[in-house]
Amino acid sequence: MPSLAERREDIPLLTAHFLGKYRQVRPPSQPPVQGITPESQYLLASYAWPGNVRELEHAILRAITLGKSPFIGREDLPDDIAGAAKPPNLGRWETEVAAAKKKILERAMKETGGNRAEAAKLLNLHPTYFASLCKQFDVKWPL
């Protein structure tokens, strides 16, 4: 059987399978896993995979167990995978969407006087996920 590095087209299918298989492993105090970010998908696809399918399975299980947001991000992946490649340059669409998300987060923080829990509630987001988004988009109080 060829190695996983030789079957990169199987990585998204295997990732989806392992997400479904281990979804319930996430501690109840954390938001349930809904998926994986495009950046993480890219990192998984570009990794050299010296191991095989089991290495991918363990990486996904680790990310689900230790993750703190509904989507598995770069920070949830093992260091050797997360540092494997630089993500592709974002196109205009992704750049503008990211700018809009940052604006929404900043507006919520202004409306609540910097209270993250209230800002998360205002946006109907889990507080942990809101904090993760603030970190991702570098939103700090005071603005």
Backbone torsions as a table, in degrees:
resi	resn	phi	psi	omega
1	MET	NA	133.4	-179.8
2	PRO	-67.1	153.9	-179.8
3	SER	-70.7	163.6	179.7
4	LEU	-62.1	-33.9	178.2
5	ALA	-62.3	-25.3	178.8
6	GLU	-90.2	-7.1	-178.3
7	ARG	-126.6	50.3	-176.3
8	ARG	-57.2	-28.3	179.6
9	GLU	-65.4	-17.7	178.8
10	ASP	-84.3	-15.4	-173.9
11	ILE	-60.5	-46.5	178.6
12	PRO	-62.4	-38.3	179.0
13	LEU	-66.7	-43.5	178.8
14	LEU	-66.3	-39.8	178.2
15	THR	-60.1	-46.3	178.6
16	ALA	-61.9	-40.2	178.6
17	HIS	-61.7	-47.5	-178.0
18	PHE	-68.9	-32.8	175.1
19	LEU	-61.2	-44.9	178.3
20	GLY	-66.4	-39.4	-177.3
21	LYS	-67.6	-39.0	-173.5
22	TYR	-108.6	6.6	-178.0
23	ARG	-50.3	-40.1	-175.3
24	GLN	-74.6	-7.0	-179.4
25	VAL	-73.5	-23.9	-178.4
26	ARG	-57.4	130.6	178.0
27	PRO	-57.9	144.1	-177.9
28	PRO	-62.3	-20.0	179.4
29	SER	-74.5	-12.2	-179.8
30	GLN	-105.3	154.7	178.1
31	PRO	-65.5	147.0	179.7
32	PRO	-64.3	150.4	179.8
33	VAL	-73.2	128.5	179.1
34	GLN	-110.2	-20.6	-178.2
35	GLY	170.8	-157.8	-177.1
36	ILE	-134.9	142.8	-178.5
37	THR	-71.1	154.4	176.8
38	PRO	-58.0	-37.0	179.0
39	GLU	-62.3	-42.9	179.3
40	SER	-66.8	-38.6	175.7
41	GLN	-59.1	-43.8	179.3
42	TYR	-61.7	-44.2	-179.8
43	LEU	-63.4	-41.9	178.4
44	LEU	-63.3	-40.4	-178.4
45	ALA	-70.9	-28.2	-176.2
46	SER	-95.1	-6.7	-180.0
47	TYR	-69.8	148.8	-175.8
48	ALA	-72.5	-22.3	-179.8
49	TRP	49.2	68.3	176.1
50	PRO	-65.5	-27.5	174.6
51	GLY	-86.5	-154.6	179.4
52	ASN	-130.6	-147.4	-175.1
53	VAL	-58.2	-35.2	179.7
54	ARG	-61.6	-36.2	178.4
55	GLU	-63.9	-41.8	175.9
56	LEU	-63.6	-44.1	179.6
57	GLU	-59.0	-44.7	179.7
58	HIS	-66.8	-36.1	178.2
59	ALA	-64.2	-42.2	179.9
60	ILE	-68.9	-43.1	178.6
61	LEU	-60.1	-43.6	178.5
62	ARG	-61.9	-45.0	-178.4
63	ALA	-62.9	-39.8	179.0
64	ILE	-67.1	-44.8	-176.3
65	THR	-66.4	-42.5	-174.8
66	LEU	-94.7	-12.9	-176.7
67	GLY	-66.9	155.2	-177.3
68	LYS	-122.8	-0.5	179.5
69	SER	-124.9	166.2	-178.9
70	PRO	-65.6	-19.5	-179.5
71	PHE	-118.1	132.9	179.3
72	ILE	-69.9	120.5	-178.9
73	GLY	-111.2	177.8	179.9
74	ARG	-52.9	-40.5	-176.9
75	GLU	-67.1	-17.5	-179.7
76	ASP	-88.5	-16.9	-177.6
77	LEU	-82.3	153.8	175.0
78	PRO	-57.0	148.9	-175.9
79	ASP	-56.3	-37.9	-178.0
80	ASP	-67.1	-28.7	177.5
81	ILE	-84.6	-43.3	-177.4
82	ALA	-62.6	-30.5	-179.7
83	GLY	-97.3	8.5	-173.3
84	ALA	-67.1	-34.7	-176.5
85	ALA	-154.8	155.7	173.9
86	LYS	-81.8	138.8	178.5
87	PRO	-64.7	154.5	-179.8
88	PRO	-64.3	155.2	176.5
89	ASN	-61.5	137.3	179.7
90	LEU	-74.5	140.9	176.6
91	GLY	-81.4	-179.7	-178.1
92	ARG	-59.7	-43.8	-179.2
93	TRP	-57.4	-52.6	-177.6
94	GLU	-63.2	-38.3	-179.8
95	THR	-64.5	-44.0	-179.2
96	GLU	-70.7	-35.8	176.7
97	VAL	-64.8	-43.9	179.0
98	ALA	-61.6	-41.2	178.5
99	ALA	-63.7	-39.9	179.3
100	ALA	-66.0	-41.8	178.5
101	LYS	-62.1	-42.6	179.6
102	LYS	-61.7	-42.3	178.9
103	LYS	-61.2	-42.0	179.6
104	ILE	-63.6	-44.1	178.8
105	LEU	-62.8	-44.4	179.9
106	GLU	-63.8	-40.9	179.2
107	ARG	-62.9	-42.6	179.2
108	ALA	-63.5	-39.3	178.8
109	MET	-66.0	-39.9	178.3
110	LYS	-64.4	-44.2	-177.9
111	GLU	-64.4	-25.8	-178.2
112	THR	-106.2	8.9	178.5
113	GLY	64.7	29.1	177.3
114	GLY	90.1	3.1	179.6
115	ASN	-79.6	105.5	-175.5
116	ARG	-63.2	-40.2	-179.1
117	ALA	-62.9	-43.2	178.8
118	GLU	-69.0	-38.1	178.6
119	ALA	-64.4	-40.5	177.6
120	ALA	-63.0	-43.0	179.5
121	LYS	-63.8	-40.8	179.5
122	LEU	-59.1	-36.4	-179.3
123	LEU	-94.0	3.8	-179.5
124	ASN	58.8	44.0	179.4
125	LEU	-119.0	152.5	173.8
126	HIS	-66.6	137.9	-177.7
127	PRO	-56.4	-36.7	179.0
128	THR	-67.0	-41.1	178.4
129	TYR	-66.3	-40.4	177.6
130	PHE	-59.4	-45.0	179.0
131	ALA	-61.7	-39.6	178.5
132	SER	-63.6	-42.2	177.7
133	LEU	-64.2	-41.6	178.1
134	CYS	-59.9	-41.2	178.4
135	LYS	-66.4	-45.0	-178.5
136	GLN	-60.5	-40.4	-176.3
137	PHE	-101.3	11.5	176.6
138	ASP	53.9	50.6	177.4
139	VAL	-100.7	114.7	-178.6
140	LYS	-125.8	154.5	177.0
141	TRP	-108.0	135.9	-1.6
142	PRO	-74.2	152.4	-177.3
143	LEU	-71.8	NA	NA
